[in-house]
Amino acid sequence: MTMTEYEELMNDKRLFYRLPKRLFEDPAFGEMSIDAKMLYMILLDRRCLSEINGSDW
């Protein structure tokens, strides 16, 4: 893999999910299951993609 290919791979924001640290640090979310946190992460990602794409899809 060349450096350019690596840079393109790392700059592709679709490779990573965003997960707010608050879900792990705030005691209010202490009883929330890991599965629920993962579902939140996936839904957040879909919402952000929908905002980026607008009505294109």
N, C-alpha and C positions, 0 to 999 in steps of 0.2 A: 504494500500500500504506500503510495507516494504521500508526501506532506500535503499536497493540494487535496487529494482524496480524503485524507484524515480531517483536514480543516472543514471541508464540505460536510462530512459526516457529523462533526461536532457542532456545526452551525445549524444543522437541521433540527429545529425545535420540536418536530413531531416525534423524535426518538425518546423523549422524556415526558413523564407526567409530573404535574405540579401537585404537591401535597403540603398544605399548610402545617407548619410546625405546631401551631396552636392545637391541632387535633391530638397531639401527643403530650403537650406541656400543660394545657389548661385542665384542671381537675374536673371541670364541667363535662368533659368528653371522656373521662376515665372509664366509664362503663361501656363506651361505644366499642363494638367489636372491630377487629382488624379488617374483617370482610366489609363492614359498613364504611370504614375509612377508605378502603380501596374503591368501593363503589362511588363514594363521594369524589375521589380523585378522577375516576373515569368520566363521571358526569360533568365535572368541572372542565375537563379537557374537551368534551364534546361541545359544551356551551361556548368555550373560547373559540373553537374552530368555527362554530356557527356564526359568531360575531365577525370573525375574520372574513369568511366567505360570503356573508350577507345572504342575498337571495339567489346566489349562483348555483346552489345545489337544490 
